[in-house]
Amino acid sequence: MTARPATSPEPRGHGIPFAEAVRVWTRIGLQSFGGPAGQIAVMHRVLVEEKRWIGEDRFLHALNYCMLLPGPEAQQLATYIGWLLHGTRGGLVAGLLFILPGFVAILGLSLVYALWQHVPLATGIFLGLKAAVLALVVDSVRRIASRALRGPDHTVLAVLAFIALFAFEVPFPIVIATAAAVGLMRAKVAVSSPPAGHAGLLDAHLDAGTLNVAPPSLARSLRVLAIGLILWAAPVVAVAALVGPDTVFVTLGLFFSNVAVVTFGGAYAVLAYVAQAAVDTWGWLTPGEMMDGLGLAETTPGPLIMVVQFVGFLAGHRNPGALDPMTSAVLAACITSWVTFAPCFLWIFLGAPYVEALRGNRALTAALSAITAAVVGVIANLAFWFAFHVLFSGVTETHLGPIRLLVPHGVQLGPTLIAIAAAVALLRYRVSLGLVLSGSALLGLAWHLYGGP
């Protein structure tokens, strides 16, 4: 019997039919509510515990790499595992099905929002959703911290990352690079810790010989890089040629392409950066509308980074040029989504073979674990950003030497009460996400109509 070549890009020895994988990825895509923490939990439950298609250590190894990348870590994790199971086509299907339900839902909700956002019914619903978003972010901090903080050293890293971002406005890449360096140093001095990948649920259906573990090569990397860059840039180049370079479509394409490269830590980390540029620099939408967009993203399946589609939609709707406003809005939303997610596939297809080749390397594992711990501080930083903008009517920013101070003022009673109720429901009573969101929306509507401003 002839053994399967080690370089085969489409392993089939694990016996998992591609059609079944498509059904499972569709199911995961439709259930991927609750931000990255909830989405990762869904994938873990289905792929590791229920289907046993991949083991605990393999899952966490992939997750740590995806945490290191710019972009939505949950969507990239789906792409990575899809690639492990069925090669390139598996990664494409897993990643696209993770995005597609949310894309369709956000597009429809953005249209409704653009037409009826000032209707009292919609205003009250979004008031409640904003408050629920804050509770969800707090819950995400707790859930991700429980997975990422594996000791006092990781907790210290998370706290220092939060302080660096919140008080000193240290750029995120510096925070990540520092955390990686700390992890590498710890790996060098460790003398008694067990080797990486030693425990956890075994790959019940899979072993190293049946996964997509083809060794990386320079030729393959160059080919993947060339194809990925061409596909990434194609829509922006095409729209520039058709409607001109000085349009909102090209501006969106270039801005969110930059976002896809320089922002790390998933949607929670990228949101503050996008909000500042979209609101303050470009004037595409208001701070309240930015929070409304996140509320829409929270109520739909898929990555929270889909909020950028909402930003693009409103930018296109308000800057249509020679196009019909709705046509402009849909085109802008599509371009924004494309340049946001196309790089995610490139990062996985380009880097995953190297990450798999280094699986079990103590230094790499330590660096990735330290980065994951620092990301907890990033999400905590965003939780404070949300709290200031949801619970208060305004925020004053001052500086005490190198330290930034944010002073909120004007407590908003309605959103505060709804946020507390949502937090208690999520954290204390483990109420389902759907009930919390729908209940918060109803409370927001009631407060807006009968309770106050």
The 8 nearest C-alpha neighbors of each residue, nearest first, counted from 0:
[[1, 2, 3, 4, 12, 5, 208, 11],
 [2, 0, 3, 4, 5, 12, 7, 208],
 [3, 1, 4, 0, 5, 208, 12, 7],
 [2, 4, 5, 1, 7, 10, 12, 6],
 [5, 3, 6, 7, 2, 1, 213, 8],
 [6, 4, 7, 213, 3, 212, 214, 208],
 [5, 7, 213, 4, 8, 214, 212, 3],
 [6, 8, 4, 5, 9, 10, 213, 3],
 [9, 7, 86, 6, 10, 211, 213, 87],
 [8, 10, 86, 85, 7, 11, 211, 87],
 [11, 9, 211, 209, 12, 210, 85, 8],
 [10, 12, 13, 14, 9, 209, 85, 15],
 [13, 11, 209, 14, 10, 208, 210, 15],
 [12, 14, 209, 205, 11, 15, 204, 210],
 [13, 15, 12, 11, 16, 204, 205, 209],
 [14, 16, 13, 17, 19, 20, 11, 84],
 [17, 15, 19, 18, 14, 20, 11, 13],
 [16, 18, 20, 19, 21, 15, 85, 89],
 [19, 17, 21, 20, 16, 22, 15, 23],
 [20, 18, 22, 16, 21, 17, 23, 15],
 [19, 21, 17, 23, 18, 22, 24, 16],
 [22, 20, 18, 24, 19, 23, 25, 17],
 [23, 21, 25, 19, 20, 24, 26, 18],
 [22, 24, 20, 26, 25, 21, 27, 19],
 [25, 23, 27, 21, 26, 22, 93, 28],
 [26, 24, 28, 22, 23, 27, 96, 21],
 [25, 27, 23, 29, 24, 28, 22, 30],
 [28, 26, 24, 30, 25, 29, 31, 23],
 [27, 29, 97, 25, 31, 26, 30, 96],
 [28, 30, 26, 27, 31, 300, 25, 100],
 [31, 29, 27, 28, 32, 26, 300, 41],
 [32, 30, 38, 300, 28, 301, 29, 27],
 [33, 31, 300, 30, 34, 38, 37, 301],
 [34, 32, 37, 297, 38, 432, 35, 31],
 [33, 35, 37, 36, 303, 32, 38, 302],
 [36, 34, 38, 37, 73, 39, 33, 302],
 [35, 37, 39, 38, 34, 139, 143, 40],
 [36, 38, 33, 40, 35, 34, 39, 41],
 [39, 37, 31, 35, 41, 40, 36, 34],
 [40, 38, 42, 36, 41, 37, 73, 35],
 [39, 41, 37, 43, 38, 42, 44, 36],
 [42, 40, 38, 44, 39, 43, 45, 37],
 [43, 41, 39, 45, 40, 44, 46, 38],
 [42, 44, 40, 47, 46, 41, 45, 39],
 [43, 45, 48, 41, 42, 47, 46, 49],
 [46, 44, 49, 42, 43, 50, 48, 47],
 [45, 47, 50, 43, 52, 51, 42, 44],
 [48, 46, 51, 43, 53, 54, 44, 45],
 [47, 49, 44, 51, 45, 46, 50, 43],
 [48, 50, 45, 51, 47, 44, 46, 52],
 [51, 49, 46, 52, 45, 48, 47, 53],
 [52, 50, 47, 48, 53, 46, 203, 49],
 [51, 53, 50, 46, 204, 47, 202, 205],
 [52, 54, 202, 47, 51, 46, 57, 205],
 [55, 53, 202, 201, 200, 57, 56, 47],
 [54, 56, 58, 200, 199, 57, 59, 47],
 [57, 55, 59, 58, 196, 54, 199, 60],
 [56, 58, 60, 54, 55, 59, 61, 53],
 [57, 59, 55, 61, 56, 60, 54, 62],
 [60, 58, 62, 56, 61, 57, 63, 55],
 [61, 59, 57, 63, 62, 58, 56, 64],
 [60, 62, 64, 58, 59, 63, 57, 65],
 [63, 61, 59, 65, 64, 60, 76, 66],
 [62, 64, 66, 367, 60, 65, 61, 59],
 [65, 63, 67, 61, 66, 62, 367, 60],
 [64, 66, 72, 62, 68, 67, 63, 76],
 [67, 65, 63, 64, 72, 68, 62, 371],
 [66, 68, 64, 65, 63, 370, 69, 367],
 [69, 67, 65, 66, 263, 70, 64, 72],
 [70, 68, 263, 262, 260, 259, 264, 261],
 [69, 71, 265, 259, 263, 72, 68, 343],
 [72, 70, 265, 73, 74, 266, 75, 302],
 [71, 73, 75, 65, 66, 74, 265, 76],
 [74, 72, 76, 75, 35, 71, 39, 38],
 [75, 73, 77, 76, 72, 71, 94, 97],
 [74, 76, 78, 72, 77, 73, 79, 65],
 [75, 77, 79, 73, 78, 74, 72, 62],
 [76, 78, 74, 80, 75, 79, 93, 94],
 [77, 79, 90, 94, 75, 81, 93, 76],
 [80, 78, 76, 82, 77, 81, 347, 75],
 [79, 81, 83, 82, 77, 78, 76, 84],
 [80, 82, 90, 89, 78, 84, 93, 83],
 [83, 81, 90, 86, 89, 79, 80, 85],
 [84, 82, 211, 80, 81, 210, 86, 85],
 [83, 85, 81, 82, 210, 86, 80, 211],
 [86, 84, 89, 82, 9, 83, 81, 10],
 [85, 87, 82, 9, 89, 8, 88, 83],
 [86, 88, 90, 89, 82, 91, 85, 348],
 [89, 87, 91, 90, 86, 92, 85, 82],
 [88, 90, 85, 81, 82, 92, 86, 87],
 [91, 89, 82, 81, 78, 87, 93, 88],
 [90, 92, 88, 94, 89, 93, 95, 87],
 [93, 91, 95, 89, 90, 94, 96, 88],
 [94, 92, 90, 78, 81, 96, 24, 91],
 [93, 95, 78, 97, 91, 92, 96, 77],
 [94, 96, 98, 92, 97, 93, 99, 91],
 [97, 95, 99, 98, 93, 94, 28, 25],
 [96, 98, 28, 94, 95, 301, 99, 93],
 [99, 97, 95, 96, 301, 101, 100, 102],
 [98, 100, 102, 96, 101, 95, 97, 103],
 [101, 99, 103, 102, 98, 104, 300, 29],
 [100, 102, 301, 300, 104, 103, 99, 299],
 [103, 101, 99, 105, 100, 104, 106, 98],
 [102, 104, 106, 100, 101, 105, 99, 107],
 [103, 105, 101, 107, 106, 102, 108, 100],
 [106, 104, 108, 102, 107, 103, 109, 101],
 [105, 107, 109, 103, 104, 108, 102, 110],
 [106, 108, 110, 104, 105, 109, 103, 111],
 [107, 109, 111, 105, 110, 106, 112, 104],
 [110, 108, 112, 106, 111, 107, 105, 309],
 [109, 111, 113, 107, 108, 112, 114, 106],
 [112, 110, 108, 114, 109, 113, 115, 107],
 [111, 113, 116, 109, 115, 110, 114, 108],
 [112, 114, 110, 111, 115, 116, 109, 313],
 [115, 113, 111, 112, 116, 110, 117, 109],
 [116, 114, 112, 118, 117, 111, 113, 121],
 [115, 117, 112, 118, 121, 113, 122, 114],
 [118, 116, 115, 122, 119, 121, 120, 114],
 [117, 119, 115, 120, 121, 116, 122, 123],
 [120, 118, 122, 121, 123, 117, 448, 447],
 [119, 121, 118, 123, 122, 124, 444, 117],
 [120, 122, 124, 118, 119, 123, 116, 125],
 [123, 121, 119, 125, 124, 120, 117, 118],
 [444, 124, 122, 443, 447, 126, 125, 121],
 [125, 123, 440, 444, 121, 443, 127, 126],
 [124, 126, 128, 127, 122, 123, 291, 129],
 [127, 125, 123, 443, 129, 124, 128, 122],
 [443, 126, 128, 440, 439, 130, 125, 124],
 [127, 129, 125, 131, 294, 130, 440, 126],
 [130, 128, 132, 126, 131, 127, 294, 125],
 [129, 131, 418, 414, 127, 128, 133, 132],
 [130, 132, 128, 134, 133, 129, 418, 421],
 [133, 131, 135, 129, 130, 134, 128, 294],
 [132, 134, 136, 131, 130, 135, 385, 137],
 [135, 133, 422, 131, 137, 132, 136, 418],
 [136, 134, 132, 138, 133, 137, 139, 131],
 [135, 137, 139, 133, 138, 134, 382, 132],
 [138, 136, 134, 140, 139, 135, 382, 133],
 [137, 139, 135, 141, 136, 140, 134, 142],
 [140, 138, 136, 142, 141, 137, 36, 143],
 [141, 139, 137, 138, 143, 142, 144, 379],
 [140, 142, 138, 144, 139, 143, 145, 137],
 [143, 141, 139, 145, 144, 140, 138, 36],
 [142, 144, 146, 145, 140, 141, 139, 36],
 [143, 145, 147, 141, 146, 148, 142, 140],
 [144, 146, 142, 143, 147, 148, 141, 149],
 [147, 145, 143, 144, 148, 142, 149, 141],
 [146, 148, 144, 372, 145, 371, 143, 149],
 [149, 147, 153, 144, 372, 154, 150, 145],
 [148, 150, 147, 153, 151, 146, 154, 145],
 [149, 151, 153, 152, 148, 154, 155, 147],
 [152, 150, 154, 153, 155, 149, 148, 156],
 [153, 151, 155, 154, 150, 156, 149, 148],
 [154, 152, 156, 148, 155, 372, 150, 151],
 [153, 155, 151, 157, 156, 152, 148, 158],
 [154, 156, 152, 158, 153, 157, 159, 151],
 [157, 155, 153, 159, 154, 158, 373, 160],
 [156, 158, 376, 373, 160, 154, 372, 155],
 [159, 157, 161, 155, 160, 156, 376, 154],
 [160, 158, 162, 156, 161, 157, 163, 155],
 [161, 159, 376, 157, 163, 158, 373, 162],
 [160, 162, 376, 158, 164, 159, 163, 380],
 [161, 163, 159, 165, 166, 164, 160, 158],
 [164, 162, 167, 160, 169, 161, 166, 165],
 [165, 163, 168, 169, 161, 162, 167, 166],
 [164, 166, 162, 161, 168, 163, 380, 167],
 [167, 165, 403, 402, 162, 163, 164, 168],
 [166, 168, 163, 402, 169, 164, 165, 403],
 [169, 167, 164, 165, 166, 163, 170, 403],
 [168, 170, 164, 163, 167, 171, 173, 174],
 [171, 169, 173, 172, 168, 174, 164, 163],
 [170, 172, 174, 173, 175, 169, 263, 164],
 [173, 171, 175, 174, 170, 176, 263, 261],
 [174, 172, 176, 171, 175, 170, 177, 169],
 [173, 175, 171, 177, 172, 176, 178, 160],
 [174, 176, 172, 178, 173, 177, 370, 179],
 [177, 175, 173, 179, 178, 174, 172, 180],
 [178, 176, 180, 174, 179, 175, 173, 181],
 [177, 179, 181, 175, 370, 180, 369, 176],
 [180, 178, 366, 182, 176, 177, 181, 370],
 [181, 179, 177, 183, 182, 178, 176, 184],
 [182, 180, 178, 184, 179, 183, 185, 177],
 [181, 183, 366, 365, 179, 185, 369, 180],
 [184, 182, 186, 180, 366, 362, 185, 181],
 [185, 183, 181, 187, 186, 182, 180, 188],
 [184, 186, 182, 188, 187, 183, 189, 181],
 [185, 187, 183, 189, 362, 184, 188, 365],
 [186, 188, 184, 185, 189, 183, 362, 190],
 [187, 189, 185, 186, 190, 184, 183, 191],
 [190, 188, 186, 187, 185, 191, 192, 184],
 [191, 189, 192, 188, 187, 186, 193, 185],
 [190, 192, 189, 193, 194, 188, 186, 187],
 [191, 193, 190, 189, 194, 195, 186, 361],
 [194, 192, 191, 195, 197, 196, 190, 361],
 [193, 195, 197, 196, 192, 361, 359, 360],
 [196, 194, 359, 197, 361, 193, 364, 360],
 [195, 197, 56, 359, 198, 194, 57, 199],
 [198, 196, 195, 194, 193, 199, 56, 359],
 [199, 197, 196, 200, 56, 201, 55, 195],
 [198, 200, 55, 56, 201, 54, 197, 196],
 [199, 201, 55, 54, 202, 198, 56, 203],
 [202, 200, 54, 203, 199, 55, 53, 198],
 [203, 201, 54, 53, 205, 204, 206, 52],
 [202, 204, 201, 51, 205, 52, 53, 54],
 [205, 203, 52, 202, 13, 51, 206, 53],
 [206, 204, 202, 13, 203, 209, 52, 53],
 [205, 207, 208, 209, 202, 210, 204, 13],
 [206, 208, 209, 210, 205, 212, 211, 202],
 [207, 209, 206, 210, 212, 5, 205, 12],
 [210, 208, 12, 13, 206, 207, 10, 205],
 [211, 209, 83, 212, 207, 208, 84, 10],
 [210, 212, 83, 10, 213, 86, 84, 8],
 [213, 211, 210, 214, 355, 352, 83, 207],
 [212, 214, 6, 5, 211, 7, 215, 8],
 [213, 215, 212, 352, 6, 216, 356, 353],
 [216, 214, 352, 353, 213, 217, 219, 220],
 [215, 217, 219, 218, 220, 214, 352, 221],
 [216, 218, 220, 219, 221, 215, 222, 223],
 [219, 217, 221, 220, 216, 222, 223, 215],
 [218, 220, 222, 216, 217, 221, 223, 215],
 [221, 219, 217, 223, 222, 218, 349, 224],
 [220, 222, 224, 218, 219, 223, 225, 217],
 [221, 223, 219, 225, 220, 224, 218, 226],
 [224, 222, 220, 226, 221, 225, 227, 219],
 [223, 225, 221, 227, 222, 226, 220, 228],
 [226, 224, 222, 228, 227, 223, 221, 229],
 [227, 225, 229, 223, 224, 228, 230, 222],
 [226, 228, 224, 230, 225, 229, 345, 223],
 [227, 229, 231, 225, 230, 226, 224, 232],
 [230, 228, 226, 232, 231, 227, 233, 225],
 [231, 229, 233, 227, 228, 232, 226, 341],
 [230, 232, 228, 229, 341, 233, 227, 338],
 [231, 233, 229, 230, 235, 234, 228, 236],
 [232, 234, 236, 230, 235, 231, 229, 237],
 [235, 233, 237, 236, 232, 238, 334, 231],
 [236, 234, 238, 237, 233, 232, 252, 249],
 [237, 235, 239, 233, 234, 238, 232, 240],
 [238, 236, 234, 240, 239, 235, 233, 241],
 [239, 237, 241, 235, 240, 236, 242, 234],
 [238, 240, 244, 243, 236, 237, 241, 242],
 [239, 241, 237, 238, 243, 242, 236, 244],
 [242, 240, 238, 239, 243, 237, 244, 236],
 [243, 241, 239, 238, 240, 244, 246, 245],
 [242, 244, 239, 240, 245, 241, 246, 238],
 [243, 245, 239, 246, 249, 242, 240, 238],
 [246, 244, 243, 249, 247, 250, 239, 248],
 [247, 245, 248, 249, 244, 243, 250, 320],
 [246, 248, 250, 249, 251, 318, 315, 245],
 [249, 247, 251, 246, 250, 331, 252, 334],
 [248, 250, 252, 251, 247, 246, 235, 244],
 [249, 251, 247, 253, 248, 252, 254, 246],
 [252, 250, 254, 248, 249, 253, 255, 247],
 [253, 251, 249, 250, 255, 254, 235, 256],
 [252, 254, 256, 250, 251, 255, 249, 257],
 [255, 253, 251, 257, 256, 252, 250, 258],
 [254, 256, 258, 257, 252, 253, 251, 339],
 [257, 255, 259, 253, 258, 338, 254, 252],
 [256, 258, 254, 255, 260, 259, 261, 253],
 [259, 257, 255, 256, 260, 261, 262, 254],
 [258, 260, 256, 257, 339, 70, 255, 261],
 [261, 259, 257, 258, 69, 262, 256, 70],
 [260, 262, 258, 259, 257, 263, 69, 172],
 [263, 261, 69, 258, 269, 260, 259, 70],
 [264, 262, 69, 265, 68, 70, 268, 261],
 [263, 265, 268, 374, 66, 69, 266, 267],
 [266, 264, 71, 70, 268, 267, 72, 263],
 [267, 265, 304, 269, 268, 303, 270, 71],
 [268, 266, 270, 265, 269, 378, 381, 264],
 [267, 269, 264, 266, 265, 270, 377, 263],
 [270, 268, 266, 272, 262, 267, 271, 273],
 [269, 271, 273, 272, 267, 268, 266, 274],
 [270, 272, 274, 273, 269, 275, 268, 381],
 [271, 273, 275, 269, 270, 274, 276, 268],
 [274, 272, 270, 276, 275, 271, 277, 269],
 [275, 273, 271, 277, 272, 276, 278, 270],
 [274, 276, 272, 279, 278, 273, 277, 271],
 [275, 277, 280, 273, 279, 274, 278, 281],
 [278, 276, 274, 281, 283, 275, 273, 282],
 [279, 277, 282, 284, 275, 285, 276, 274],
 [278, 280, 275, 276, 282, 281, 277, 274],
 [281, 279, 276, 282, 278, 277, 275, 283],
 [280, 282, 277, 283, 279, 278, 276, 284],
 [283, 281, 278, 284, 279, 277, 280, 285],
 [282, 284, 314, 281, 277, 278, 313, 310],
 [283, 285, 278, 282, 288, 277, 289, 286],
 [284, 286, 288, 287, 278, 289, 282, 283],
 [287, 285, 289, 288, 278, 290, 284, 274],
 [288, 286, 290, 289, 285, 291, 284, 388],
 [289, 287, 291, 285, 290, 286, 284, 292],
 [290, 288, 286, 292, 287, 291, 285, 293],
 [289, 291, 293, 287, 292, 288, 129, 294],
 [292, 290, 288, 294, 289, 293, 125, 287],
 [293, 291, 295, 289, 294, 290, 306, 309],
 [292, 294, 296, 290, 295, 291, 306, 297],
 [293, 295, 291, 297, 292, 128, 296, 129],
 [296, 294, 292, 298, 293, 297, 291, 299],
 [295, 297, 293, 299, 294, 303, 298, 306],
 [296, 298, 294, 295, 299, 293, 33, 303],
 [299, 297, 295, 296, 294, 436, 300, 32],
 [298, 300, 296, 297, 101, 32, 104, 295],
 [301, 299, 32, 31, 101, 29, 100, 30],
 [300, 302, 101, 31, 98, 97, 28, 32],
 [303, 301, 304, 305, 34, 71, 74, 35],
 [302, 304, 305, 296, 266, 34, 306, 297],
 [303, 305, 266, 306, 302, 307, 71, 265],
 [306, 304, 303, 307, 308, 302, 296, 102],
 [305, 307, 304, 309, 308, 293, 292, 296],
 [308, 306, 310, 305, 309, 304, 311, 335],
 [307, 309, 332, 311, 306, 305, 310, 336],
 [308, 310, 312, 306, 307, 311, 109, 292],
 [311, 309, 307, 308, 313, 312, 314, 306],
 [310, 312, 332, 314, 308, 331, 309, 313],
 [311, 313, 328, 332, 309, 315, 310, 314],
 [312, 314, 316, 315, 310, 311, 317, 309],
 [315, 313, 283, 311, 317, 312, 316, 318],
 [314, 316, 328, 327, 318, 331, 312, 313],
 [317, 315, 328, 324, 313, 314, 318, 319],
 [316, 318, 314, 315, 319, 313, 324, 283],
 [317, 319, 315, 316, 320, 314, 247, 324],
 [320, 318, 324, 327, 322, 315, 316, 317],
 [319, 321, 322, 318, 246, 327, 323, 324],
 [320, 322, 319, 323, 242, 324, 327, 318],
 [323, 321, 319, 320, 327, 324, 326, 325],
 [322, 324, 326, 325, 327, 319, 321, 320],
 [325, 323, 316, 327, 319, 326, 328, 322],
 [324, 326, 328, 327, 323, 316, 329, 110],
 [327, 325, 323, 329, 328, 324, 330, 322],
 [326, 328, 324, 315, 319, 330, 325, 329],
 [329, 327, 315, 316, 312, 325, 331, 326],
 [328, 330, 332, 326, 331, 327, 312, 333],
 [331, 329, 333, 327, 332, 328, 326, 334],
 [330, 332, 328, 315, 334, 311, 329, 333],
 [333, 331, 312, 311, 308, 329, 335, 330],
 [332, 334, 330, 336, 331, 335, 337, 329],
 [335, 333, 337, 331, 336, 332, 252, 330],
 [334, 336, 332, 333, 337, 338, 311, 308],
 [337, 335, 339, 333, 334, 308, 338, 332],
 [338, 336, 334, 339, 340, 335, 341, 333],
 [337, 339, 256, 341, 335, 336, 340, 231],
 [340, 338, 336, 337, 259, 255, 341, 335],
 [339, 341, 343, 342, 337, 338, 336, 344],
 [340, 342, 343, 338, 231, 344, 337, 339],
 [343, 341, 345, 344, 340, 346, 339, 231],
 [344, 342, 340, 346, 345, 341, 75, 70],
 [343, 345, 347, 342, 346, 341, 348, 78],
 [344, 346, 342, 348, 343, 347, 227, 349],
 [347, 345, 343, 349, 344, 350, 348, 342],
 [348, 346, 351, 344, 350, 349, 345, 79],
 [347, 349, 345, 350, 346, 351, 344, 223],
 [350, 348, 346, 347, 345, 220, 351, 223],
 [349, 351, 347, 353, 352, 346, 348, 354],
 [350, 352, 354, 347, 353, 348, 355, 349],
 [353, 351, 355, 215, 354, 350, 356, 214],
 [354, 352, 356, 355, 351, 350, 215, 357],
 [353, 355, 351, 357, 356, 352, 358, 350],
 [356, 354, 358, 352, 357, 353, 351, 212],
 [355, 357, 353, 354, 358, 352, 214, 212],
 [356, 358, 354, 355, 360, 359, 353, 363],
 [359, 357, 355, 360, 356, 354, 60, 364],
 [358, 360, 195, 196, 361, 357, 364, 194],
 [359, 361, 357, 358, 363, 362, 364, 195],
 [360, 362, 364, 363, 195, 359, 365, 186],
 [363, 361, 365, 186, 183, 364, 360, 366],
 [364, 362, 366, 365, 360, 361, 367, 183],
 [363, 365, 367, 361, 366, 362, 368, 360],
 [366, 364, 182, 368, 362, 363, 367, 186],
 [365, 367, 182, 179, 363, 369, 183, 368],
 [366, 368, 370, 364, 63, 369, 365, 363],
 [369, 367, 371, 365, 370, 366, 364, 372],
 [368, 370, 372, 182, 366, 371, 367, 178],
 [371, 369, 373, 367, 372, 178, 368, 179],
 [370, 372, 368, 374, 369, 373, 147, 66],
 [371, 373, 369, 370, 147, 157, 374, 375],
 [374, 372, 157, 370, 375, 376, 371, 160],
 [373, 375, 377, 371, 376, 372, 264, 370],
 [376, 374, 378, 373, 377, 372, 157, 144],
 [377, 375, 161, 157, 379, 160, 374, 373],
 [378, 376, 374, 380, 375, 379, 161, 268],
 [377, 379, 381, 375, 380, 376, 267, 140],
 [380, 378, 382, 376, 381, 377, 140, 375],
 [381, 379, 377, 378, 383, 382, 161, 165],
 [380, 382, 384, 378, 383, 379, 385, 267],
 [383, 381, 379, 385, 380, 384, 136, 386],
 [382, 384, 386, 381, 385, 380, 387, 379],
 [385, 383, 381, 382, 387, 386, 380, 388],
 [386, 384, 382, 388, 383, 387, 389, 133],
 [385, 387, 383, 389, 388, 384, 390, 382],
 [386, 388, 384, 385, 391, 389, 390, 407],
 [389, 387, 385, 386, 391, 390, 384, 393],
 [390, 388, 386, 387, 391, 385, 130, 129],
 [389, 391, 411, 415, 386, 387, 410, 388],
 [392, 390, 410, 409, 411, 393, 387, 389],
 [391, 393, 409, 408, 410, 411, 388, 390],
 [392, 394, 391, 408, 407, 409, 395, 388],
 [393, 395, 407, 406, 408, 405, 396, 387],
 [396, 394, 406, 405, 407, 397, 393, 408],
 [395, 397, 405, 404, 406, 394, 398, 403],
 [398, 396, 404, 403, 405, 395, 399, 406],
 [399, 397, 403, 402, 404, 400, 401, 396],
 [400, 398, 402, 401, 403, 397, 404, 166],
 [399, 401, 402, 398, 403, 397, 167, 404],
 [402, 400, 399, 167, 403, 398, 166, 168],
 [403, 401, 399, 166, 167, 400, 398, 404],
 [404, 402, 398, 166, 397, 167, 399, 401],
 [403, 405, 397, 398, 396, 406, 402, 166],
 [406, 404, 396, 395, 407, 394, 397, 403],
 [405, 407, 395, 394, 396, 404, 408, 397],
 [408, 406, 394, 393, 387, 391, 395, 405],
 [407, 409, 393, 391, 394, 410, 392, 406],
 [408, 410, 392, 391, 411, 393, 407, 390],
 [409, 411, 391, 390, 412, 408, 392, 415],
 [412, 410, 391, 390, 413, 414, 415, 409],
 [411, 413, 415, 414, 410, 416, 390, 417],
 [412, 414, 416, 415, 411, 417, 446, 451],
 [413, 415, 417, 130, 416, 412, 418, 411],
 [416, 414, 412, 418, 390, 413, 417, 411],
 [417, 415, 419, 413, 418, 414, 412, 420],
 [416, 418, 420, 414, 419, 415, 130, 421],
 [419, 417, 130, 421, 415, 420, 416, 131],
 [420, 418, 422, 416, 417, 421, 423, 415],
 [419, 421, 417, 423, 418, 422, 424, 416],
 [422, 420, 418, 424, 419, 423, 131, 134],
 [421, 423, 134, 419, 425, 424, 420, 426],
 [424, 422, 427, 420, 426, 421, 425, 419],
 [423, 425, 428, 421, 430, 422, 427, 426],
 [426, 424, 429, 422, 430, 423, 427, 428],
 [425, 427, 423, 422, 429, 424, 428, 138],
 [428, 426, 423, 424, 429, 425, 422, 430],
 [427, 429, 424, 430, 425, 426, 423, 431],
 [430, 428, 425, 426, 427, 424, 431, 423],
 [431, 429, 425, 424, 428, 432, 435, 434],
 [432, 430, 434, 433, 429, 435, 425, 424],
 [431, 433, 435, 434, 436, 430, 33, 425],
 [434, 432, 436, 435, 431, 437, 298, 438],
 [433, 435, 437, 431, 436, 432, 438, 430],
 [434, 436, 432, 438, 433, 437, 439, 421],
 [437, 435, 439, 433, 438, 434, 440, 432],
 [436, 438, 440, 434, 439, 435, 433, 441],
 [439, 437, 435, 441, 440, 436, 434, 442],
 [440, 438, 127, 442, 436, 441, 437, 435],
 [439, 441, 127, 124, 443, 437, 128, 438],
 [440, 442, 444, 438, 443, 439, 445, 437],
 [443, 441, 439, 445, 444, 440, 446, 127],
 [127, 444, 442, 123, 440, 446, 126, 124],
 [123, 443, 445, 124, 441, 447, 442, 446],
 [444, 446, 442, 448, 443, 447, 449, 441],
 [447, 445, 450, 443, 449, 444, 448, 451],
 [446, 448, 123, 444, 445, 449, 451, 450],
 [449, 447, 445, 446, 444, 450, 123, 451],
 [450, 448, 446, 445, 447, 451, 444, 452],
 [449, 451, 446, 447, 448, 445, 452, 413],
 [450, 452, 447, 446, 449, 448, 413, 412],
 [451, 447, 450, 446, 413, 448, 411, 449]]
